[in-house]
Amino acid sequence: MKVGTDGVLLGAWADTNNIHSVLDIGTGTGLIALMMAQRSEATITAIEIEENAFKDTSLNIQDSPWSERIKVVHLSFQEYLKNNNHLFDCVVCNPPYFINSIKSKTESRTIARHNDQLPFEALLEGVSRILNKEGRFNVVLPAGAESDFRFLAANFRLFPSRITRVKPKTSKPASRILMEFRFEATLNIEEELTIETETHHEYMPEFIVLVKDFYLKL
């Protein structure tokens, strides 16, 4: 699997203050789990359903300086919930988000990109069960999914406390949205982030500040 900008954005953006336990749902390559480990002293559980991705993640974790704090679990989120009795301070997820669209010929890519196996409602219901009362749920989504996702989240008493809308270029509308949810929280931070100027690979200062610890060339 490729390392995508969505995952880097979420791993760099999620608030790591006063967290001791993190759950990464659908960890893929382990990117976000590793970033959260780099940014905190928390113990991290990374869940991945797809077998090859699970193997890749396990190797990536083993080769990292934070392997003792990261546990990789080869289960679906739904299966994990059945035997879990632990609440987390922080939950992060870069979820599959394509709905009723053309599937890839590669099964692993379909699982990673399409939400058939983890619909938004199932994700939010599960998060509401494993998040601490004062915990934070962080997610990155296409900008067009904001309204529906917030509506579904409210059904589980999860409300946005922080939102960042991400523009690919200065002249483009937001294409991604980063959202932090809490139980009965009030939205108190709403901002915008632009990745590039009109020149390809000329990055905006605010983007560089956010991700510079994770890119060797910045």
Summary of the structure (lengths in Angstrom):
residues: 218
radius of gyration: 16.5
end to end distance: 22.5
largest distance: 49.8
contacts: 690
relative contact order: 0.15
helix: 35%
strand: 29%
